Amino acid sequence: MALTLLGRLLKNRKSGETHAAWNQPNLHGPELLNLSSRDFDEGGTIPPDHCGKNIGGQNLSPHLAWNPPPPATAQLLLVVEDTDVPLAKPAIHCLALIDPAVRDLAPGALAAGQPAEGVRVLRSTIGRGYHGPAPIKGHGPHHYTFQLFALAAPVSTTTGGTAPERERPRVLLSSITTPVLARGRLIGTVER
């Protein structure tokens, strides 16, 4: 009951898309990647298995697939954000670097302990690996944006010289200077 009340009190407070990775100037590029999932459609509800364990889910990353990136792609960057969290900036639920030869991710491929071959999971706002949706009860629908960026060069260190696995997520995203050759996104929703 208290969480429902908290959600209602914060109903008009949402981070919004202004600070989302998609809108960062250094991550702009042509929208050539068609990102999709067998688990949910664009704008559809993310199934419970892919939600956080604290709300009854399995914290299992959903299936994701995309068309081939441009031939000059050196690395793919996946960012999953909640743009409705009641914070100043969207919460990053997953951040990963993916080999450009990979074309899809099976459910669970973004697990911190055992990511799929060709996937390097990085730190997120919540921890390492995929963290499923778990919005505050009564806060309204939350939009989870899965964003995929095709980078012209691999992310090997950040501007401060830190390895990607050790860097804070927002610092890592803002330090990317290589051109984005293509990008795509898929948005799913969860409401409690």
N, C-alpha and C positions, 0 to 999 in steps of 0.2 A: 504493500500500500504506500509506504514512504517513497519507494522508487517511482511509482506512478505519479505521485504528487511532485517529486523533483522534476520528472520529465515534463509535466505540464507547466511548471514554473519556468523551465528553460525553453519552452516551445518556440519562442521567437528568437532564440539565440542559436545561430548556426554559423559555421566557419565560412561556407559558401565556396564558390569556385575561383575567386580572385587569386588565391595563393596556391591553387592546385598545380601539380606538375604540368598539366596540359597547357596552362596559361603562363608558364615561365618563359620569358623571351629566349633563353638559351636552349629551350626544348621545342621551339617552333620548327615546323617542317611540313612538307606536303602530306596530306592524309591519304596514304596509299595502302595502308595495311587494313585488311578486313578482319578484325578480331571477333571471334564468336565462341560460343560454348554449347555443348550438348545439354548442359545442366540448366540453363536459363536463357531466355531471349533478351534482346535489347529492351531495357525498361521493365523487364519482368522480375518476378520475385525470386530471390536466391533461395534454393531449397535448404531446409533445416540442417542437413548433414554438413553443409558448408558454412554453418554459423558457429559461433564460439561455444565451447563446452559449458560455460557458465549460464547459457540460456537453453541448454539441452541439445546442442549440436555436436558434431564430431570434429570440428576445427579442420576439416578436410578441404584442401584447396580444390576448386572446381576444375573440370576439364576446360582447356582453352586451346584454340586453334587459330591459325592465321595463314594468309597467302604468303608466297615467297617474298622476302624483302629484296630491295635493290641489290644487284650483284656486288657492289662495293661495300656492303654492310660488314663491319668487323665484329659487331656485338649488338645484342638486343638488350634493352633495359625495360623491365616490367615494374610498374608502380601501381599499387592498389591503394586507393584513398577513400575515406569516408568524408564527404564534403558537407555533411549535416551535423557533425559532432559539435557540441557547444563549446568550442575553443576558438582561439584567434585564427588558427590555420587548420586545414584538414588533417585528420589522423592518418598516418601511413600504416596500412595493415600488412603490407608486404612490399619488399624491394628485392629484386633479383636481377642478376646478369645472366644472359642466356646465349649459348653458342648460336651463331646465325644459321647453322645447318638444321637446328631443331625447328619443327613446324607445328608441333602441338605438345601439350602437357596433359598427361593423364591425371585423374583425380588423385590428390595427395602428392603431386610432384614437387610442391613447394614446401615440404616439411623441413623444418630446421635440421633434424637429426639425420635424415636420409633423403636429400633432394634427388630428383631425377638426373640422369646423366646429361651433362651439358648445362646444368643449372647451378649457379652460385647464389645462395640466399644470403642477403645482407641484413643489417640491422633495420628495424622499422621503428615506429613510434612506440610500439608495444613490446618488442623483443625481436628475436631472429626468426625468420621463416614466415609462413602464412599464419595470420590470426583472423579467424572468421568474424563476421559481423555479430555485434552484441550491443545494439543501441539501447539507450535508456528507455525503460518502459514508459509509455505515455508521451514521448517526445515527438512522435509523428514518424513519417517515413524517412528512412536514411538511404541515401544514394551512394553506392559503392562503385567507384570508377576504376576499371581495369584498363590501364594505359600501357601501350607497347611502343617503344621508340627504337628505330633502327639507326645505330650510330656508325659514323664513318671511321672511328678509331675506338679501340677498347679503352675502358675505364681501368687504368692501372694504379693510379694514385690520385688523390684530390689535390687541390691547389696548395694545401698545407703539407703535402708529402705523405699523408696517411693512406694506408691500404684501404680499399673500398669496404672490406669486411669489418674494419674497426671504426669507420667514420659514422658520425651521426647522419641520419637520413636527409634532412634538409640541407646540411652542409654539402653532402655528396651531390645532391641534385643541382645545387647552385654552382658547383665547381665544374660541371660538365661544359667543356668548351668546344668539343668536336661537333661538326655539323650533324644535324638530324636529317637523315636521307628520306625517312618515311615514318609515319606514326599512325596509330589506330586506337580506338577505345571502345569499350563495352561497359554499359552501366546496368547494374542490377539493384534491386531495392529490398529492404527488410524493414518491417515495422513490428513493434511489440505493444 
